Amino acid sequence: GLAAVLQATIGELAPIALAKHMDIELAGGREVFVSGDAGLLAILFRNVIDNAIRYSPADTTVGVNMEVTASDVCVTVRDAGPGIPPEQRANVGRRFYRAPGTLAPGSGLGLSIVQRILDLHRGTMRFDTPATAIGLQVTIALPRVVG
């Protein structure tokens, strides 16, 4: 199920967060199933959570929240980084793109991979400013399997 994928992904990224004195908190992880490939979904969430860690200052928390509705599962990843102003959200790929010489390492393929995986799973992704007015909130919605 999705909660297990999220827990495993957070477990893999925990050392990067610890190195920055950061916490990753998972809330609302009751088990729920979506149809799709667990490996691909793990890559999707690894990209999004990894970005949240890299863009957040030390001593902050990345919040991962899973909410189940009648038809969807929404996973929200919230960070305390610089955020992306609404007028720049069309260029959100830049956050996943690593220009030569930037401090945040990575390949820069992140967003295209994320988008491809979302398309395959009929999912959507939305960017908002969190209620705290600090950072970025990424909400991924995936259709759930109602069994």
Backbone as a ProteinNet text record, in pm:
[ID]
protein_1_A
[PRIMARY]
GLAAVLQATIGELAPIALAKHMDIELAGGREVFVSGDAGLLAILFRNVIDNAIRYSPADTTVGVNMEVTASDVCVTVRDAGPGIPPEQRANVGRRFYRAPGTLAPGSGLGLSIVQRILDLHRGTMRFDTPATAIGLQVTIALPRVVG
[TERTIARY]
80.6	0	85	17.3	86.5	159.8	101.5	168	302.8	306.7	431.8	536.9	493.5	585.8	641.3	552.9	597.3	693.6	661.2	748.4	886.5	891.1	1019.8	1099.9	1030.9	1098.3	1154.2	1075.9	1121.7	1241.4	1235.6	1347.4	1476.3	1464.9	1583.2	1639.7	1551.1	1596.1	1633.1	1599.5	1626	1771.3	1871.2	2010.1	2043.8	1985.5	2009.9	1949.1	1827.4	1760.5	1838.8	1883	1959.1	2086.5	2150.8	2274.7	2249.9	2126.6	2091.1	2014.2	2014.1	1939.4	1792	1737	1597	1518.2	1388.5	1297.6	1208.2	1168.7	1062.5	950.2	833.4	719	614.3	569	461.5	334.9	229.1	102.8	-6.7	-100.5	-218.7	-190.5	-93.1	-53.7	-137	-271.7	-347.7	-336.8	-325.7	-294.1	-405.7	-366.5	-462.2	-393.8	-472.1	-412.3	-447.3	-348.1	-369.3	-322.9	-378.8	-331.8	-211.3	-106.2	14.3	134.6	248.7	374.5	440.7	459.4	517.1	656.5	733.1	868	866.8	774.7	763.9	711.6	614.3	560.5	668.4	754.7	865.6	958.9	986	1071.1	1004.9	874.6	798.3	812.6	783.2	787.1	929.9	1025.9	1165.1	1206.1	1170	1203.2	1144	1016.1	947	998.2	1014.5	1060.3	1207.4	1288.6	1429.3	1443.5	1362.8	1362.8	1328.5	1226.2	1183.9	1298.6	1372	1486.2	1594.8	1627.1	1738.2	1711.2	1585	1553.8	1519.6	1516.8	1481.4	1606.5	1596.7	1709.9	1724	1841.7	1865.2	1766.3	1745.8	1659.9	1514.3	1468.4	1326.3	1270.3	1141.7	1075	1010.9	1024.1	947.6	827.5	708.4	587.3	530.3	504.2	441.1	307.3	199.6	67.3	-13.1	-75.3	-153.7	-299.8	-384.1	-526.8	-604.8	-702.4	-780.1	-919.9	-961.9	-1099.7	-1172.2	-1295.5	-1375.3	-1309.1	-1246.8	-1194.5	-1042.8	-979.9	-836.8	-759.7	-628.8	-536	-453.3	-449.4	-368.5	-248.4	-131.1	-9.6	44.6	58.6	108.4	247.3	342	478.4	502.3	531.3	543.2	684.4	746	879.9	885.4	998.5	1016.2	1123.2	1135.5	1235.1	1186.4	1253.1	1218.4	1085	1029.6	900.5	914.9	802.9	799.8	682.8	710	599.4	498.3	367.8	264.2	291.7	346.3	367.4	481.3	562.1	672.3	642.1	522.1	494.7	487.6	466.4	468.6	608	710.2	849.4	897.4	804.6	839.3	945.9	961.3	1065.4	1203.5	1221.3	1353.1	1391.4	1292.9	1325.3	1386.1	1343.3	1394.3	1517	1546.2	1658.7	1781	1891.9	2014.3	2106.1	2116	2207.2	2350.4	2446.3	2586.5	2626.6	2693.7	2740.7	2642	2519.5	2428.5	2471.6	2435.4	2476	2395.9	2269.9	2187	2221.7	2272.2	2309.4	2188.4	2206.9	2097.5	2110.6	2027	2044.6	1966	1861.4	1778.2	1669	1661	1555.4	1431.2	1442.1	1338.1	1196.7	1168.3	1028.9	972.3	1053.3	999.7	967.7	1050.9	1023.2	895.4	885.5	767.5	641.8	646.6	529.7	490.8	591.8	568.7	499.8	549.3	491.5	348.2	326.2	190.2	96.7	142.4	59.1	22	119.9	95.6	-7.2	-9.6	-99.1	-224	-247.4	-360.6	-363	-246.6	-236	-216.7	-228.4	-206.7	-112.8	-51.2	37.7	7.6	3	-31.7	68.8	101.6	194.9	121.2	136.8	73.1	171.3	133.8	206	137	212	147.8	78.1	-10.7	-83.7	12.3	130.5	230	290.8	262.5	314.5	464.4	524.6	666.8	680.3	767.2	797.7	706.5	703.5	625.4	549.8	428.4	346.9	316.4	354.7	330	224.4	112.7	6	-5.7	9.1	-3.2	-130.7	-217.6	-342	-337.1	-368.5	-370.8	-506	-565.6	-693.3	-674.3	-760.3	-745	-826	-782.7	-854.7	-956	-1081.8	-1184.7	-1224.2	-1188.5	-1212.1	-1304.6
-120.1	0	126.5	238.4	366.1	408	381.8	420	349.1	222.2	145.5	205.5	247.3	310.4	439.8	519.9	646.6	622.5	525	496.5	452.6	366.3	318.7	433	519.2	632.3	728.5	757.9	846.4	782.8	650.7	579.8	595.8	589.3	604.8	745.8	844.5	984.4	1037	961.6	1006.8	1048.5	973.2	1015	1153	1188	1321.4	1427.2	1398.9	1492.7	1506.2	1392.6	1395.7	1477.8	1466.8	1542.1	1692.9	1733.3	1876.2	1909.5	1815.9	1834.6	1861.9	1787.1	1804.6	1680.8	1699.9	1588.1	1571	1446.4	1421.1	1355.9	1418	1365.2	1312.7	1189.1	1131.4	1127.6	1188.7	1190.9	1126.5	1067.2	1013	893.2	810.9	700.9	574.9	584.8	459.9	395.1	263.3	195.5	210	241.2	259.8	215	172.6	119.8	205.6	223	289.4	189.8	199.8	104.1	165.7	88	141.8	61.1	116.5	49.6	107.8	24	72.1	131.5	71.7	121.5	260.9	282	414.5	517.5	477.6	571.1	607.8	511.9	541.2	646.4	634.9	733.6	871.7	873.9	998.5	1067.5	992.7	1054.5	1084	1001.7	1029.8	1164.2	1189.4	1316.6	1435.4	1424.5	1538.1	1561.7	1453.3	1468.4	1510.2	1454.7	1491	1640.5	1691.1	1834.6	1916.7	1871.9	1945.7	1953.7	1843.2	1842.5	1938.5	1928	2007.8	2157.5	2196.3	2339.2	2396.7	2312.9	2362.5	2394.8	2495.9	2525.1	2418.3	2412.3	2319.2	2347	2247.1	2259.6	2289.9	2241.2	2253.8	2113.6	2106.8	1978.2	1974.7	1860.7	1836.2	1752.1	1803.5	1731.9	1656.4	1527.5	1446.7	1400.8	1436.4	1405.7	1331	1221.5	1141.1	1150.1	1191.3	1205.9	1123.9	1050.4	963.3	1020.8	1040.8	1082.8	965.3	987.6	879.7	825.3	912.9	867.6	877.3	957.6	985.6	963.2	955.3	967.4	1091.2	1183.8	1304.4	1295.2	1312.5	1318	1459.3	1524.8	1661.9	1662.1	1723.4	1737.1	1885.8	1921.6	2063.3	2089.1	2195.5	2228	2372.2	2408.9	2544.2	2618.3	2581.9	2646.4	2779.3	2828.7	2960.8	2965.3	2848	2847.1	2889.2	2896.8	2942.9	3040	3167.3	3263.6	3217.7	3244.8	3196.5	3229.5	3349.1	3388.2	3308.7	3239.1	3160.1	3010.4	2971.8	2828.1	2757	2833.9	2772.9	2718.5	2779.6	2737.4	2644.7	2571.8	2493.2	2388.3	2354.3	2259.8	2303.4	2433.5	2483	2434.7	2412.7	2365	2225.3	2148.3	2013	2012.2	2127.7	2136.2	2185.2	2116.6	2159.6	2225.8	2355.9	2425.6	2396.5	2398.3	2376.2	2477	2430.6	2521.7	2545.2	2489.6	2508	2416.2	2454.7	2376.7	2248.4	2252	2132.7	2033.1	1914.8	1819	1749.6	1683.9	1610.1	1618.4	1545.8	1535.1	1638.7	1694.1	1787.5	1719.4	1587.8	1517	1501.6	1545.8	1518.7	1543.7	1665.5	1700.2	1624.1	1602.2	1529.4	1384.7	1326.9	1190.7	1190.2	1287.6	1298.8	1311.8	1398.8	1423.3	1297.9	1226.5	1103.1	998.1	983.9	885.4	925.2	1055.2	1103.3	1072.2	1095.2	1067.4	919.3	833.6	688.8	645.3	717.6	679.6	767.8	847.6	940.7	1029.7	1073.3	1157.8	1303.4	1389.7	1533.1	1585.9	1699.6	1763.4	1911.8	1966.8	2107.9	2170.9	2296.9	2369.2	2483	2490.4	2598.3	2652.5	2767.3	2818.8	2761.3	2699.9	2644	2751.1	2706.8	2798.2	2881.1	2826.7	2899.2	3015.3	3023.1	3127.6	3112.9	3003.8	2979.9	2849.7	2850.9	2725.5	2696	2567.4	2521.3	2396.3	2385.5	2266.5	2203.1	2077.4	2003.3	1898.4	1901.9	1804.7	1713.9	1584.8	1484.8	1406.5	1401	1325.4	1205.8	1088.1	965.4	898.8	845.8	776	650.5	631.4	514.7	397.2	280	159.3	135.6	139.6	116.1	-29.9	-104.6	-247.7	-292.6
0	0	0	-11.4	-25.5	101.8	218	343.2	354.9	314.8	321.5	227.7	107.6	11.5	71.9	131.1	190.2	306.4	392.1	506.8	460.5	359.3	307.5	245.5	171.6	106.1	210.5	313.2	420.6	492	512.1	574.1	494.8	361.2	275.9	281.7	293.8	291.3	429.3	533.8	671.3	694.6	643	667.8	612	495.5	437.8	529.7	579.8	670.1	800.6	855.1	980.7	967.4	853	830.4	837.5	809.5	816.3	944.5	1039.7	1165.1	1137.4	1042.8	1006.9	1041.7	1060.9	1083.7	962.1	936.4	838.8	917	914.8	990.1	893.2	918.7	838.1	922.5	871.7	945.9	861.9	928.9	862.6	774.7	815	727.4	738.1	737.2	737.7	601	598.4	473.2	371.3	250.7	142.9	14.1	-82.4	-204.2	-324.9	-410.5	-537.9	-642.8	-764.4	-863.5	-931	-940.6	-1000.6	-959.5	-988.2	-965.9	-842	-740.4	-613.5	-635.1	-724.7	-751.1	-811.1	-906.9	-968.9	-869.3	-788.8	-688.9	-587	-552.7	-461.9	-522.7	-653.4	-721.6	-718.7	-745	-742.1	-606.4	-498.5	-365.4	-321.2	-364.3	-328.8	-387.4	-512.9	-577.6	-501.7	-467.2	-404.7	-262.2	-184.9	-45.7	-42.2	-132	-141.2	-170.7	-263.2	-292.8	-169.6	-96.5	23	123.7	139.4	233	184	55.7	2.4	7	-8.3	-12.5	124	226.4	359	440.2	524.7	612.3	721	781.7	891.5	1005.1	1089.1	1207.5	1173.8	1060.9	1027.7	1006.2	979.9	960.7	823.2	756.4	634	676.5	650.6	690.1	570.7	590.2	486	542.5	475.2	527.2	421.7	463.5	370.8	410.6	315.6	342.9	241.6	289.8	201.9	186	61.4	35.4	-30.4	-68.3	-129	-254.7	-334.2	-462.6	-475.8	-389.6	-405.1	-277.2	-295.7	-183.4	-212.6	-117.8	-133.8	-40.9	-96.8	-16.5	-28.3	86.2	89.4	151.4	82.7	133.6	154.8	280	317.7	367.8	317.2	365	412.6	472.1	524.6	445.4	318	232.4	178.2	73.6	19.4	-54.6	-87.4	-156.6	-302	-369.7	-508.8	-520.2	-552.9	-564.1	-669	-645.8	-737.7	-884.5	-909.7	-1049.5	-1114.3	-1032.7	-1087.9	-1091.7	-1049.7	-1038.4	-1172.9	-1280.3	-1414	-1444.9	-1383.9	-1406.1	-1295.8	-1236	-1118.7	-1148.4	-1275.6	-1314.5	-1270.4	-1253.6	-1212.2	-1073.8	-990.8	-857.1	-864.3	-963.4	-980.4	-1072.2	-1132.1	-1225.2	-1150.5	-1166.3	-1098.1	-1200.6	-1193.8	-1283.4	-1239.2	-1332.5	-1293.5	-1187.4	-1085.7	-981.6	-868.3	-875.1	-762.5	-649.6	-529	-412.4	-399.4	-442.4	-426.8	-537.2	-501.1	-605	-665.3	-775.4	-838.4	-989	-1058.5	-1202.8	-1280.1	-1221.9	-1295.9	-1377	-1370.1	-1442.7	-1357.3	-1233.3	-1135.5	-1180.1	-1227.4	-1253.5	-1372.4	-1476.1	-1591.6	-1552.8	-1466.2	-1417.1	-1333.6	-1242.8	-1157	-1242.7	-1342.8	-1427.2	-1505.6	-1554.2	-1629.8	-1541.5	-1419	-1326.2	-1290.4	-1269.3	-1241.1	-1357.4	-1480.1	-1597.7	-1603.3	-1579.2	-1583.9	-1478.9	-1365.8	-1255	-1248.2	-1354	-1357.6	-1233.4	-1192.5	-1073.2	-1110	-1011	-1031.6	-924.1	-952.7	-856	-852.8	-732.5	-714.6	-618.8	-641.6	-555.5	-486.1	-354.9	-278.2	-175.6	-121.5	-5.5	118.2	211.5	331.2	414.4	502.7	591.6	676.4	704.8	784.4	707.3	575.6	486.6	460.8	507.5	484.6	406.6	304.3	236.5	119.5	85.1	-28.9	12	-37.2	-13.1	-148.1	-162.6	-286	-255.1	-327.2	-304	-425.2	-400.6	-506.1	-480	-581.7	-567.4	-662.7	-608.5	-688.3	-668.9	-776.9	-759.6	-673.5	-576.9	-489.7	-540.8	-499.7	-533.1	-420.6	-452.6	-351	-360.2	-253	-259.8	-149.2
[MASK]
+++++++++++++++++++++++++++++++++++++++++++++++++++++++++++++++++++++++++++++++++++++++++++++++++++++++++++++++++++++++++++++++++++++++++++++++++++

